[in-house]
Amino acid sequence: MELTAYSKRFATEFDSTRHFGYNLNMIKFVKCLLFLPAVLTFTSLLFLPAKGQDFYSEVSSQETLGSQILYKQYIDNGTYYFHESLYKEAKELFWKAINLSPENPDAYINLAIVHIKEGNIETAQRLLQKAKTLHLDGYYQEEILLYNLGVCFFEKKDYAEAEKYFSQSLALHQDFGEAKYYLALCLEKRGDHQKAFVYMFSARNSFRSQENVSYRKMAEDALERLKEIYKVNNISLARSFLRKGKKAARQGDWDQAFILLKESEMLNPKDSRVYYEIALLYIQKQSYHNAVEYFNKVIEANPSSSQAYQQIGRAYREIKYYPQAQEAFSKACEFSPDDASICYEQGVTYLEEGKVNSARKYLNKAKRMALKEKDFSLVKKIDFALKRGSKIKYKKPKPPYMPKRDEAVRPIRKFYPRQSSLNNRGSLSQGYYITDVDLETQPSK
């Protein structure tokens, strides 16, 4: 746009010189010829490369930058045409991108996706294999490449090879919903219906979080089909969800872990291990009252679980229910008397409650046991707790405040400024008189 505007302005100025006449133009032309050598010499000095500067490498880098920009434009415009279902135009632009930068795998992958959409599976597979030979380690779209290779093998009904590529894609991107969906279909085709149900369930959850309505509906229909046709065993399926939930929790995906564990609870409500894992998730979410509820379910199912008592004691301590926490730690100690961590938890609870002497007693006991077991990480935590306890300053308790008893207030004698009747007694210098009524109550002198 700028180049076009500049050309138009130059043409306008050139046309305006015609009004000055032929002779004037010739004089100007001769003057320009006279000064041309000097101008050329000066400009050549201006544009000489500096010492140590490679002029040709700078030009080459500018050309490379320009080709990269053009390459990106081809990819972006081709992607737009693909989404508009203009496959012919999209393929032309992707081929231009390949010709411009044949060592870049992006255009090959995008062109292969267009061919998959058109049903040209063999062509798509060849393009993807070419992209696979070009991409380097750490390629940012490797999971897309592997996923589309899996789709090619799935369309060719080579389900074992497709399962391999979908699994590799999921190893790179764990929440890849489409890869989970097709992996579940591969497992169904190969007869592993229970595992297919688990992956389809996980795919449904991924589509739900991504608000992918069309794929979510497809996954829900597949789940219903798996339930009705194959009669999946609820107990073994619940165990699969339990394993998946624990794995998600270890990886820090709390929401996914919670969904999987709740599904396991619904399928097998008698498994106390699920309650324990859900309670630990509530601890991570700092929802301690819910954690107490689920730990109590674990204790109902397994009354001798020292771990459950210890964990419920921690939950009680977080909500400052110190007597309940100490009771839970005492029960845990009954079933695991040699566990130094339980004594440590008791000491910390007493410390937070402000009972320093009791805290020091249990912390020292825990330290002796930890040193005997050579658990030096626990020893370090115990020393830190003891240091906290030593910094607490005792305040001498003050006696309860007892307000002083008020002395009886002597009644104020009425003041009479003048004598009102005979036989009044009193002292004018002291400021009061005794009335006739007062005389009746006082003994006479």
Secondary structure by P-SEA (a helix, b strand, c coil): caaaaaaaaaaaaaaaaccccaaaaaaaaaaaaaaaaaaaaaaaaaacccccccaaaaaaaaaaaaaaaaaaaaaaaaaaaaaacaaaaaaaaaaaaaaaccccaaaaaaaaaaaaaacaaaaaaaaaaaaaacccccccaaaaaaaaaaaaaaaacaaaaaaaaaaaaaaacccaaaaaaaaaaaaaaacaaaaaaaaaaaaaaaaaaacaaaaaaaaaaaaaaaaccccccaaaaaaaaaaaaaaaaaacaaaaaaaaaaaaaaaccccaaaaaaaaaaaaaacaaaaaaaaaaaaaaaccccaaaaaaaaaaaaaacaaaaaaaaaaaaaaaccccaaaaaaaaaaaaaacaaaaaaaaaaaaaaaaaaacaaaaaaaaaaaaaaaaaccccccccccccccccccccccccccccccccbbbbccccccccaaaaaacccc
